[in-house]
């Protein structure tokens, strides 16, 4: 009889667990044996880790891509008991994850099966534990993960208890956690078509060479309007993936003989002839390294119609990172690549035609980044005169952005100015990763009106470079661009860039006048520079002592607006226009986070340390919501204070004072260990303070109540039979 009762309990638990299962917005395989799933609800984020091991597993967040100074959670299952702790690794420590005094991660579920260990847990996006936790924001997050075949030995909560943390630490992966585009499987139907646009045996560059390859496609069979609703990369082979930096598909206007000829070729190096690129100035799709592609929201799609445009130019940027000294045998190997894009398009038209507007600095040598500086600001302006001329009266609605720099870019912001008021930034990333720059979806579209100015503001760290960096197309050069996806589409303005004027550049270098028509370009005045070439001045300039004046001149001096249409023709309104930095009289207010309100002991508030909460802070797509059974479950974990410093660069440097014991490693086992296990019936049935969305809550409570009544009745009947 006892076995019957036990079976009823097990069945009830399984049914309720299934009914109260989680629905995840996002999932990614960090490697073949480690899967991460997550969803965001309000100010909470819920994770599930599924790792192929019966040892311990870990998930954390790093500020610099290493395990040192990271915020990490460690867990494992031993004899049915789940062990789970909020830990951290000291910046200047030995790599051992130490137990936090403030336990800010809440375990929701943990178990093992024949192959995997699974942990589900929740935390606040900003836990306010500035000593040991990393806030989860709209910035690019460096996610670290660990797993090991063994469980901790000896005393499980003291330093040194985890077997081989260095071996367990696998790698770091950059991700957008709050604004990641949902790449859920697309539903195919009779109106959906798929097309692959691929290169043909492009010879890959060797060593540090770079190649921009252009291939023209003629799409003449799309004889009526369709909407492109998704695209994703198609890789030729795993060996060629490291060579790919970006793939951009451009729409070409017109049907010139040059375009027809190019469409019959296998491709050619870009920028050797202008004829093939002049009329291809509308971006259709953009993939960059680390991206999974992009799915348009349900209300918009990019219009494809061969009656309007039948030629499309695909530009692929290849670069090699091989060092000839490290790979001398690679010189004789010739590799070819046929990667490209897969596009999904449908005849079931959506409400809006989408377009892409490029905002930023034009790739040109006038974009100068001095060496040896930790904080260099560059700004690319899309001036109000151009948006007033091009945008419809009701404006455009920006729903996604891709922010791009090259190797030394650290931060980028898309600013919006209306009259003399600066509005909340449309997007901001204070922790850029050159190897992960894909589209991020805004929580709600941002309206940009005619006359608004947009500014792409980029911050670079050139402290490790001894020579200047110039703007350009190669990865050694730099860029500052924001691609904005918006609707409704307009063709008058597709590229909205700027470039410092020549007088501004000369003034920033302490030059008054050049010799007209000289080659190489020589300086006339001031007298002490007379006869020197411009190139020599750039190389020999005393950047250390003159950086502040250089930065002031480049930001406040005149610039040339570059506003171009889909046909790659300048807007007349911008041809003779000199631009200047806007005179802003009203700005948005920085909203203080709890981390800002709790500065470290002895450290005063730093305004630059404020991580402002813009309109898209802590958001994800609203198309689906997590529905997990333990939304507000609390466990009696030890809580404590703690904080650390920040140098104001937004990445959150922690001046970890190892002389102060904030680690709290005297946490008792009962406090650090989870109260949840698979045998805890009331936890799994959501009867311990669970909270759900209204509909799910009612259904789940009814299910739990009914099953609980069935259990009680079965138990009563069993007892009656025993008595009888």
N, C-alpha and C positions, 0 to 999 in steps of 0.2 A: 504493500500500500504506500509505503514511503517513496518507493521508486516512481509510482504513478504520480504522486503529488509533485515530486522533483521534476518529472517530465513536463507536467503542466506549467510549472514555473519557468522552465527553460523555454518552452514554446511561447509563453507569454512574453518573456524578455526579448526573444528574437523578433516576434511580431511588432512589439513596441519599438525596438531599435530600428527596424525597417521603416515603420511609419514615421519615425522621428529622424530619418536620415538627413544628412547635409546635402545641399545642392551648391556646387562650387562654380564661382564665376570664372576662375582661371586655374590652369594646371600646366605644369612643365616638368619634363624629365631633366634634372640637373646632371645626371649621367644615367647609364643603362640600369643601374641598380637603385636609383634614388628618385622618387617622384614627389613633387611638392604641389599641393593644392591650396587655394586660398580664396576668401571672399571678405568683403568689407561691409559693415553695417554701422552707420553712424560714425562714432569715433573708435570703434572696435574693429580688429582684424582677426580672423580665425584661420588657422593653418591646419593642414593635415600632412604628415610626413609618412611616406610608405617606403621603407628601406629593406633591401634584401639582406638581412642579417638577423642573428639572434643575440648580438652583442648590444653595445650602446650606440645611440644615434644623436646627432646634434644639428641644430639649425641656428644661424646667427646672422648678424649684420656688422659689416666692417666699414670703417671710415676711409681706409686707404687701400683696401684689397688684400690686406694680410690679416692673419689671425690676431695680431697684437693690437690691443686696444678695442677688441671686438666685444659685442654683446651677443651672448649665445645661450641657448637652452639645451640641456642635456637630459636624455631619458633612456630607460630600458625597462624590460619586464623580466622579473626573476620569480620563478615558481608562482606565476599568476599575479604577483604583486607589482604594480607599476611604480617605478621610481622616476622622479621628474624634478629638475631644479633649474631655476633662473641663475645663470652664471655669467662671468665675464673673464676676459684675459687682459692682464695688465699690459700697458703699452711697452714698458721696459722690463717685462717679466720674462719667465722661462717658457711661456707658451701653455702653461697649465690653466685650464678653465677653473676659476675659483667661484664658489657659491656666493651669490649676492646676499647682502643683509636685507634687501627689499625684494621679495619674491613677487614679481609683477606679471608673470605668465601664469595662466590658469589652465590646468589640465582638464580636458573634457572627456577624453576617451583614450585608452591604451590597451593594446593586446598583441599577442604573437599568434601567427599561424604556422604552418609547416615551413614556410620559406621567409616570411617577412615579419618585421616589427612595425607597428602602426601607432602613431601618436597624433592626437588631435588636441589643439590647445588654442587659447585666445589671449590677446593682450590689447592694451590701449595703443592707438597709433603713437601717442606721446604719453609715456608712462610717468613723466616728470621725475624719473630717477636719472638725473643728469650725471651722476657719478659713474654709472655702469651701463645704462641702457641707451640705445641709439634710436632717436625718434624716426618713425616711418612717415615720410613726407612724399610730395610729388617729385622730389629729386630722384635721379638715378640711384637706386639702392644696390650696394655691393652685398650680395647674399653669399654667405659661406655655408658649407655643409660638411658634416662629418659622419662617418660610421665605421665601426670596428667589429671584428668577429667575437671579441671577448667582452664580458661584463666587467664593471669595476670590481676591484678586489679589496680586501681588508676593510678599513673604515671608509665608507662610501662617500663621505662628505668632506674629507680633508684633502689638502693639496697632495698630488701624487697618486690619488686613488684611481684615476682613469688610465687604462692601459694605452700607452703610446699615442698621445694626442697628435703628435706630428704625423704619425702614420694614418691616423683616423681622418685628419684634415685632408680633404680631397682637392678642392679648388674654390675659386670665387666666380660668381656669375652675376653680371649686371642685369637688373630687371627694373621695369616700371611696375611697382606693386599697386599703386593707387590709380594710375591712368593707363593701364595696359589695354591694348585693343583686344577685344574678345575674338579669338580665332576658332570659335566652335565650328564643328563640321557644317558645311553648307548643304542645304537641301536642294538636290538636283531635280529638275522637272523638265517637261517637254519644251519649255520656253528658254531654258538655260543652255548656253553653249560655252565650251571651253576651248581656248586656243593657247598654244605654246609659241612664244617668240624667242628663238634661240640663236646664238652665234654659231658660226661654223668653223671649227678647228682654228681658233685664234691662238697663235704662238705666244705663250706666256712670257713675260719679262723675267730676266735673270738678275739675281742679287738685289741691288737697291733701285733697279730701274722701275719706271712707272709708265703705264700705257693707257691712253683713253681710246677705246675702240668704238667705232660707229657703224651700225648696220641699219639699212633702210628696209622697211616692210611696206608692202602695198596691200591694204585691206579693202579690196574692191568688191567683196561678196557680202558686205554688211549693207544691204540695199535699202534699209530703213532704220530709223533711229532705235538704238539699243542703249542700255545703261550698263557700263562697267561697274560691278558691285564688289569685286574682290580681285586681288592679285597676290601672288606668292612667288618666291624664287624657285627656279628649277636648276639644280646643280648637276653638272656633267659627271663629276666624281668627287669623292671626299678629298682627294689630293689637290684639287684645284680651288676648293673653297677658301683656303687661307690667302689666295691671291686676289680675291674679289673684295673691292672696297665699296662700290655702289653700282647700281644699275638704274638708269633713269630713262623712261620712255617719254619722248616728246611728240606732240602733234604738230604736223607740218601743214601750213596753209597753201592752197593752190595746187596746181598739177603741172609744174614746169618740166621741161625735158630733162633738166638735171636730176630732179627727184626720180623720174622714171628710170634713168640710167643707173642711179645709185641703188634702186630697188632690185636690180638684176645682178648686182655684185654681191660677193660674199662679205663685204665690209672693207673698211679702210681706217687708218689712224685718223682720229678727229683733229680738227684745228689746223690741218695742213692746207685746206682750201675752205674758204668762207662760203662758197656757193652752196654747199650741201647743208649748211646749218642756218643760213640767213632767215629762212621762213619757218624754222622749227623752234618756236619760242614758247610754246605752251606745254607745261609739264602735265603728263597724264598719270604716271605712276612713278614712285621713287622707292627703291629698296636700298638699304645700307647694311653693312656687316652687323650681324647679330639679330637682324629683324626676321620675323616669321611671315611678313607680308602685311596686308591691310584689308580689312572688311569695312565697307561703307555702312553708315547707319541706315536704318530702314527708310528714312525719308529722302535719301539722295543717292545719286549715282553719276558717274562721269559719262557724258553723252558720246556715243560712237555712231557715226553715220557716214558711210562712204560717199554720200552725195554732198556732204559738207567738208569732209577731210578724209582722204584715202591713204595718205602717206604718213608713216610713223617712224621716227628715228630712235633707235635704242642705243644709248651711250653706256658703255661698260668701262669702269675704271679698275684696271688691274695694277697691282704693285707687288713686288717681291720683297720679302724680308730676309732672304738668305744672305748670310755673310760668307764671302768667298773664302775667308780663313777658316771658318767653321765647317763649310761644305765644299771643299775643293773639287770633289768628284761630280758635283752638280753641274759644272761648267759644260760638260759634254752632253748633258741630258736636255732634250728639247721636249717641253710639255705643251700640249694644246688643250683648248677648252671650248666647250659648246654649251655653256650655261646661259640662262636667260630668265624670262618671266612667264608664268602661267597666268592667264587672265580669264575671269569668269564674267560673262555678260548675258543679259536677258532682254527679251522683248517686252517683259512686264515692267513698264516704265514706272519710276518712282516720282514723288511729288516735285522734286527739284533737280535741276542740272547742277552738278558740282564743278568747281574749278580750283586751280592751284595758283596762288600768288606768292612769288618769291620776294622776300624782304631782307635787306642786309647790305653788306659791303661788296662792291664789285671786285672780283679777283684781279688785282692789279698791284704793281710794285709800290704804288703810293700808300698802300696799307702797310705801314711799318710798325713792327713790334720790336722794341729795343731788347738787347740781351741782358741777362742777369737781374731781371726784375720779377718779383713774385706776384705783382698785381698790375697788369696793363689793360686799360679799357679801350675798346674800339666800338664805334657806333655807326650803323648803317641806317640811313633815314629814308623812309617812304613819305615824302612831303605831302601836306594837305592839298596843295595845288593839283597834284596828280590824282589823288583819291576823289577830289571834288569833280574833276573832269570825267573820271571813268566810272565811278560807282553809281548804281541806281539810287533814286531819291530815298528809298527806304534803307539803303545800305546793304551790306553783305553780312552773312552769319558765319563766323569762323567756328568749325566744329572739331578740327584736329590740327596739330602742328608737328613738324619735324624740325628740330633745332640741330644745326650742324656747325662744328668746328673741326679742326684737325688735331694734331697730337698734343699741343700745349694748351688747348682750350679747357677751361675749368668751370666756367659759369656762363650762362646765356639767359637773356630775358627779352621777351617781346613786350615792349612798352606801348601804351596807347595814350595819345594826348588829344584832347578835344578843346578847341579854343586855347585857353591858357591853363587848363586843368589837366593834370595827369591822373588818369583812371587807374584802377587796379591792373597790374600786369596781366596780359592774356595768358602768358605761360612764363615759368621761371624754373631753371634747373641749376642748382648750386653745387652739383657734384657730377659734372659731365664725364662721360666715358667715350672716347673716340671710337672704340670698338662696338659701341651699342648706341646708335642714334636712329631710332625709328619713330614712326608717327605715334603720338599719344592722343587719345580721345579726350576732349574736354567734357566735363559733366553736362554742361548745357552750352549751346552755341553762344558766342559772344558777338554782339552787334557792333560793326564798324561802319560809321556814317561817312557820307561825302564830306571832305574837309578834315577828317581825322588824320593825324600823323601817327605812323607806326615806326618804331625804332627797334632794331635788333641790336642789343647791347651785349657785347662779349667781353669776358675777362680771361686773360691768359696768364700763365705762369712760365716765364722764360728764364727762371733762375738757374737752370742747368744748361743754358745755351750761352756760348761765348761770342756768337755772331748774331747779327740782326736776322729777323725772320720777316720775309715779305709776303704779301698776299699773292695767291696764285692757286693753281689747280692741283699741283702735286701734294703728296702727304707731308713732305718736308716744309712746304709753304703753309700758309694759314688761310682760313676762310671764316666768315661770320655770316651765316645765312639762317633764315627761318622760312620753311615752306609751310604755308597756311592752306589748309583745305577748307573751302567755304561754299556757300550757295546763296543766291542764285549766281550762276556763272556769267561773267562778262569778259569780252575779248579785248577791250580797249587797254587794259592794264594787266600784264602777266608777270612782268619783272619790274620791281620797284626798289632800286638800289641807290647807293650814293658812293662818292669817292672824294677824299680830301682834294681841294683845289691845289694846283701847283703852287700858288703863292703861300698857301697854308703849309704845304710840305717844306718849302724853302725856309719859311719863317721858323718852323719847328727845328730846323737844323742850323739856325743861325746864319742863313745865307740871305743876302739882299738882292743880288742880281746874277744872272748867268750870261755867258757869252752867247749871243744869238747865233744859231745855226752851227755851233761847235760840235765836233764829233771826234773823240768822246766829249760829253758835255762838261764845260769848264766854268769855274766861278769867276766873276768880275769883282764883286765886293761882298763883304768888307775887305779891306786891304790885306789883312793878315791871312785871308784865304785865297787871294787872287792867284789864278793859275792852277789851283787844285781842281781835280776832277770831282764831279758829284759822287762817283762811286767811291773814291778815296775818302771823301767826307763821311759818307755813310759808314764806312768800315772803321775809320779812326776816331769817330765822334766820342767825346767823353760822356757816355750815357749815364754813368753813375752820378755825376754832379749836375747833369743837365736834364735828367729824366722828368722832374716835376714840371719844368717849363715846357718841355716837349709835350707832355701829356695835356697841359692846359691849352696850348696852342692847337693841338689836333682836335680837341673836343669843342673848343669855342670858336675856332677859325671857320672860314667859309668852306663849303663843299659843293660839289657838282651833283645835282639830282640826276639820276638815270632812270627814266620812266619809259618802258618799252611795251609795245602792243604784242598781240599774238603773231603778227607778221614781222616782228623784230624791227619795228619802226618806232622812233622816239615820238612821244606825245609832244605836239607843238608847244604846249604850255610850259614844258620843261627845258626846251632847247637853249634858251638864253637866260635861264634862271640861276641865280646864286643862292645857295641855301645856307642857313645858319641854325645853330642850336636854338630850340624854342625857349622863350621867356615864360617859364612856368610860375604862376602865382598861387596855384592851389594844387595840393597833392593828396594822395590817399594817405591814410593813417596806418602805421604799422600796428598790428594787433599783437599784444604780448602773449606768448605761450606760457604754459606753466613752467617749462624749463627755464625760460627767461626770468620768471618771477622767483626762482630759487637759485641765485648765483652761489658759487662756492664760497666757503667761509674765507673772509679776508679779501674777496674779489668783488669789486664794485660792478654795477650794471654796465653793460657794453651795448650801446644802441645797435652797433653793427651785428651783434649776436642775435638780434631778434629775427626769428624765422616767421615772417609775416604770413598771415592766413588770407590768401587771395581767394577769388571766387571759385577756384578749382582746387583748393587745398583739401587733401584727404577725401578724394572722390574716386569713384570708378564708374563703369557704365551702369546705367540704371535699368538696363533691359532685363537683367535677372538679379535676384536677391538671394543671399544665403538663407537657408532655412535649417538651422541646427537646433538640436533639442536642449542645449544647455546654455542658452544665451546669457543668463545672468548668474550662473552658478558661482558660488564663492566657497573658498576653502580657507581654513584658518592658518594661512602661511605667515611667517614672521615678516613684518614690515619695518623698514627703517629708512632713515634719510641718507642723503649723500648727493654730492654734486661735483662738477669739475669745470674747468675753464674752457674758453673758446676764443680763438683769435679773431673771430668775426668774419671768417671767409665763407661761412655758411656750411662748410663740411663738418665742422665741429671737432677741431683738434682738442684732444684731452690732455691737459698737462697733468699727467698721472703722478701724483706725489706718493711715491712708494713708502715714504716715511710715516704717512698717516694710515692707520689701519681702518679702512672703510670696507674691508672685504667681508666681514661678518662670517667667517668660516666656522664659528662656533654654533652654527645653526643646528639644532637638534634634529635627529633623523626623522622624528615624527612630524616636525614642522615642514621639512623640505620634501618629504615623501608625499605623493598624491594620495588622496582619499578615494580615488576612483579605481575600481578594478572590474573585470568582467563579471565577477560574482556578486556585485553590488546591485541588487534588484531595484531598490528605490532610486538609485542614481540613474540607471538606464531607463527607468520608466518616467523620468522627468518629475519625480515627486519630491525633489529636494531644492525647491526654489527655482525651477526652470522658468524661462521666459521665452515666448515665441511671438512672431507676428500674429495679429488677432485671429485670422482664419485658421492658421496652423495651430495656434494655441487651443482653440475650441475643439478642433478635430482631435488633436493629440490628447487633450484632457479627457474627452469622451472615450477615446480608445483605451487610454490607461485605466479610466474608471471602470469600464465594462470588463476589461481583462482582470482587473483586480477583484471585481465582484465574482467573476467566474472562478478565480483562484480561491476566494473565501468560501464560496459554495462548495467547491470540490473538496476543500479541506474539511468543511463541516460534515459533508456526506461521508467522507472517509472516517472521521471520528465516530460518527453515529454507527457505522458498520463495525468499527472496532469494539464499541460499547456493546452492541447487540451480539 
